């Protein structure tokens, strides 16, 4: 039996690995019916004199919103073997020359909360009440019934707007004792959920892989990479160029740095650049302001004339000595302050 349990758990994890979350092309919908077909293993507590065994379930639910829902579920575990003795029965009972079995039926009505991840992967938790019934085959054991509470957690992975893989772990706690035992039964199960009333076509007007119903940035141009909400992804790049004292010429050693920025701006549509020039504190404020502007303009001109960046994508601004990043009391600090910098952000696209 243990080997069967391990095999079943391995199948569950393999199924989960094959259905890793993807884009929001299919998700949980509100105002929809849900039908679930499940199979798994039941692990009754030792004091109930039941062996572990297969269990089968059928559920019917309704989602009021993408997050909140309600579900009625019934489970049936047939022919579970006797496993030990009930606490209030004799230590030894006659076998009567046969193997005894027990049928377990469980029902629950639960509230569910689904966590909206913005993808086809939807975790959830459940809490509910119901009942448990055990029909015992051994004459010395009485049948059992009790009200019960139930809690579970699991996830659904939607293949499309209608069908989802569902995996769940839950436990049930009976309120009543019989023959000195209270029935509890952890369960692990997997199956399929069918979302009735959802749109299987999943309209996607801009073709970015995110359904219109969940697309927070409709009209995304073709080729743009998007996040789970359908909004274009952004990427950024930095530039830091140093200058000699009282100079505004871009030194050859910094041309690869300028070229890197140019390649980025040319590759990312919608990107713009603001080139910022700075000086150290030597000289008067007015002169340093003009010098910082010349430095920024020198880098802008290198981007546009030498590396082909469109002039309309690049602007230059000077800040004089107003924004030092190091002390102006040392030669090293002043060298750090004589700089042109920029952080450039653009929209990521497919190659």
N, C-alpha and C positions, 0 to 999 in steps of 0.2 A: 504493500500500500504506500509506504513512504516513497518508493521509487516512482510510483505513478504521480504522486504529488509533486516531486521534484521535476518530472517531465512536464507536467502541466504548467508549473511556474516558469519553466524555461520557455515554453511556447508563448506565454503571456509577454515575457520580456522581449522575445524575438519579434512578436507582433508590434510591440510598442516601438522598438528600434526601427522597424520598417516604416513607421508612420510618424516620423519626427515632425514637429511643427513647421509649417510653411507659410506662404503669404495668405492674406485674408481673403482668399478666393471662395471660401466656404466657412460659415460660422454658425453658432447657435442663433436662432431667431426667436423673437417674441411672438406671442399669439399663435402658437403652433402646437399641434398634437405630437406626441412622441410614443412610438411603440418600440419596446426593447425585448430582444430575445437573447437570453443569457445562459451560460453553462459554467460550472465551476466545481469547487470542492468545498465541502462543509467539514468543520472541525469541532464536533460537539465536545463539551467539557467532560473530563474523565468520570465525574460522578453520575453522569447520565446513562452509563452502561451502553454507549453507542460507539461504534467504530467510525473513523473518517470515511467519507464517501462522496460520490458524485451528486450534484444538485443541479436542477434545471429551473429556470425562471422566466416569467412573462410579465412585462410591465406596461402600463398605460399611463402617460403623463400629459400635463399641459403646462406650457410656459407662458406666464403672463407677460413677462418681459425677457430680454436677453439674459437677465441674471436670475430672476425668481421663477420658480416652478413648483408644481405639486405632482406627486406620482403615487399610484397604487401598484404594488408588486406582489406577486405570488410565487412561492418557491416550493419545489417538491423534490425530496431526496428519498428514492425508493430503496428498500431492501438493505438498510444499513445493518451490519452484523452486530450481535451482542459483543461487548468488549468489557469484561469485568462484571461486577455486581453492584446493584443499587445499594446505598448505605443501609437501608432498613430491611434488606432481604437476608436470608440465611447465607452463610459463607459458601455453601455448596448447594447447587441445584441440579436435579437430574437432567441430563441432556436429552433423554427420551429418544436417543439414537438419531438426532437430526440437528441441523444448523438453524438457529433461530435468526429472524431478521425483523427489522422495524422500519416503518414508513414515517417520514417526517414531513409535515406540511407547515409552511410559514407564510404569513401574510403581513403586509405593512402598508401604511399610508404615511408618506413622508413629504416634508418640505425640502426643496433643493435650492442651493445658491450656487450659480455658475460664475466663475471668475472670467471676465472678459479680457483676454490677452491680446486681442487684435489679430489673432492668427486662427488657423483651423484647429488649434489645440485649446481645449476648454476644460480646465480642472473644475471640480465641484465638491461640495460637502452636502450631506443629507442628515436629517434628524426626523424620526417619526415614531409612531406607535402601531401596534398590531397584535397578532396572536400567534402562538405556536401549538402544534398538535402532534403527538406521537402515537401511532397505532402499533402496539407491541404484539409480537407473535408468540412470545413465551407466556404460557398461561399464568405463571407465578408473578408476572409483572403487570401492573395496571396501566391502562392507557393514560395519556397525560395531555392536559390542555392548560393554557395560561395566557393571560394578557402579557404583552411584552413591549419593551422600548427598543429602538434600533437606531444606530448611527453608522455612517459610512463616509468614505471619501474615494474619489476616483477621477477619471478624466475621459473625455471624448475627443477623438481625432476625426474630423470630418473629411471624407473623401470628396464630397460635393455637398450641395445644399440639402440633400435628402438623406444620405447614408453616412453613418459614423461608426468607427470602432469604439467600443466602450470597455473599459477595465475598471474594476471596483473592488475594494476591500471593505467589508462591513461586519458588524457584530450585533447580536441580539441578546437581550437580557430578559428572561421571564420573571414575572412577579411572584409566581406561586411555586412552592415546593411540593413534591410528591415523592413518597418513599424516601424522604430525607434529602432529595436532590432538587436543585433548581437548574433548569435547562438553559444553558448559554451556548452559542454556536457562532464563532467567527467563520467568515466565509470569504473566499477569493473567487471572483468570477470574471468572465469576459464574454463579449458578444457583439451584436450589432444593434444600433439605434436608428430608427427611421423617423425622420422629421417630416410630418405630414402637414402640408399647407405652405411649405417654403417654396421659393422659386428655383427649380433645378437649373434654369439657364444662367442664373447669376449675371444679370446685365452689367457690363463693364464698358461704358461708353468711350473712355479714353484709352482702353487697352493696356492699362498698367498692371493688371493682375489683381486688382482690388475691386470687389463688387461696388456698384454705385451706391448701394444702401449704406456702405461703411466708408466710402471714399470722402475724406475731409478736404481733399484738394482736387476737385473735378477739373477736367480739361488739361491734365498734364501732357505736355508735348511728347511725341513718340521718342523712344530711346532713353528717356530719363529714368534713372534708378529711383525707386520710391521705398518709403518705409511702410509699416503695417497699416497706416492710415491713408496711404495713397499719396503722400506728400513727397516731393523730390528730396533726395538725400543731399546733404551739403558736405563738402570737404574744404579744407583750408591749407594754406602754405605760408611760411614766414620768410622774411628777407632781412638781412642785417649786413650793411656795407659800411666800411670805415673810410675816412678821408684823412689826408695829411693836413697839417695846420694851415689855415687860410687858403685851402684849395677846394675846388668843386669838381675836379676831374675824377671820373670813375676809373680806378686803376685796373690794369689787365687781370690782376689776380682775383678780382671780384666779378669778372664777366661770366664765369660759370654760375654764380649765384643769380645774376640777372637773367641768364638764359633759362635757369630752372623756373623762375617766376613766369617768364614769357611762355614757356611750354605749358605751364599750368593754365594761364589765362586763355591761351589759344585752344586748349583742349576742353574747357568747361564753359558751356554757353551760359550767358547771363552773369558771368563773373565780372567784377569791376575791381579796380585797384586805386587806393589812395596812398601815394608815396609820401612819407613824412621825413623832412630834413631837420637836423639838429646841429648845434655847435657846442664848443666849450665856452667858458666864461670870459676868456681873454678878448679884449676889444669892447667897444660900446654896444649897447643893446640894438641900436638901429642898424649898425653894420652887421652884427651877428644875425639879425632877422633876415636881411638881404642874402647873406651868405648861406643860411639854411635853405632859403628858397631856391638859390642857384643849385645847391646840391640835390634837392629833390627833383628839380627840373632836368638835371643832368641824367639822373637815373631814368626818369620818364622818357627822355629823348632816346636813351639807349634801348629801352624796351620797344619803342615804336619804330625807330629808324634802323636799328641793327638787327632786331629779332622779330619784326613784323607784327607787333601787337597793334590792334586798331587804336587810333589816337583817342577815340571817344570812350575807351574802356579805362583810361589811366588819367588820374589827376594828381597834381603835386601841391603840397602845402609845407610851409616852413614854420618852425616853432622857436627859432633862435636858440637862446641858451636857457629857455624856460623849463625844459623837461630833462634835466640831467639824470643819468642812470648810475653815475659814479661820482666820487668827489672830484672837484676841480682843483684841489690843493696839490695833486701829484700829476706827473707827466702821464702815468699809466691811466689814471682816472680821466684826464682830459682827452686822451686818445679814445677811450670808450665813448665819450660824449659826442665826438665828431663823427656822426653816423647818419645814414638813411635807413629807415626801417619800414616795414609794412606787414600786415596780416591780411591775406587775400582769401576770400571765400567764394566758392563756385558750386554749381550744381553737378552732381556726379551723373555720368552717362555710361551706357553700355558701350564697350569697345566694338 
